[in-house]
Amino acid sequence: MFFATDLDQQRVLQFDEGTRTELLSLAIQTDRKRLEQIEVFRSNGPHVRIILMQETAHYCFVQRPQLIIRTMREFFDDSAL
């Protein structure tokens, strides 16, 4: 599973102080929820592979295609053994 550790908290900085204050709490909640999802997925067993993509947006396949392709090839090569 690929998890993009989104840049929500950094994006919030572009707004005025009031908007930043309002959006920052939502961004923090989103990050916490994402970490919970990762742990739930990880609990499915030792066969689980998690790829954390730091500072990557939701469209990680567009933003970092080479990393995605390389990782998927490695996964399929290992699965064939």
C-alpha positions in Angstrom: 0.0 0.0 0.0 1.3 3.4 -0.9 0.6 6.1 1.6 1.4 9.7 0.6 2.2 11.8 3.6 0.4 14.8 2.2 1.5 18.4 2.5 -1.7 19.7 4.0 0.0 21.4 7.0 2.5 23.1 4.7 -0.3 24.2 2.3 -2.2 25.9 5.1 0.7 28.4 5.5 -0.3 30.3 2.4 -3.6 31.6 3.9 -4.3 34.5 6.2 -3.9 33.8 10.0 -7.6 33.2 10.6 -8.0 30.7 7.8 -4.7 29.1 8.8 -5.9 28.6 12.3 -9.1 27.0 11.1 -7.5 24.8 8.5 -4.5 23.7 10.6 -6.6 21.7 13.0 -8.2 19.9 10.0 -4.9 19.1 8.5 -3.6 17.7 11.8 -6.7 15.6 12.1 -6.2 14.3 8.6 -2.6 13.4 9.4 -3.6 11.5 12.6 -6.3 9.6 10.7 -3.8 8.6 8.0 -1.4 7.2 10.6 -4.3 5.2 12.1 -5.1 3.8 8.7 -1.5 2.8 8.2 -1.5 0.9 11.5 -4.8 -0.8 10.7 -3.4 -1.9 7.4 -0.1 -3.0 9.0 -2.0 -5.2 11.4 -3.1 -7.4 8.5 0.1 -9.5 8.8 3.7 -9.8 8.0 3.1 -10.0 4.3 1.9 -6.4 4.2 4.1 -3.8 2.5 3.7 -0.2 3.3 5.5 2.5 1.3 5.4 5.9 3.0 6.0 8.7 0.5 7.2 11.7 2.4 6.0 15.1 1.3 3.9 13.7 -1.5 0.4 14.7 -2.5 -2.5 12.4 -3.1 -1.5 12.2 -6.8 1.8 10.4 -6.0 1.6 8.4 -9.2 1.9 11.6 -11.1 4.3 13.3 -8.8 6.7 10.4 -8.3 6.1 7.9 -11.1 9.6 6.4 -11.1 9.4 5.5 -7.4 6.0 3.9 -7.9 7.2 1.9 -10.9 10.4 0.7 -9.3 8.6 -0.3 -6.1 5.9 -2.2 -7.9 8.4 -4.0 -10.0 10.3 -5.0 -6.9 7.1 -6.2 -5.3 6.1 -8.3 -8.3 9.7 -9.7 -8.7 9.6 -10.8 -5.0 6.1 -12.3 -5.4 7.2 -14.5 -8.2 9.7 -16.4 -6.0 
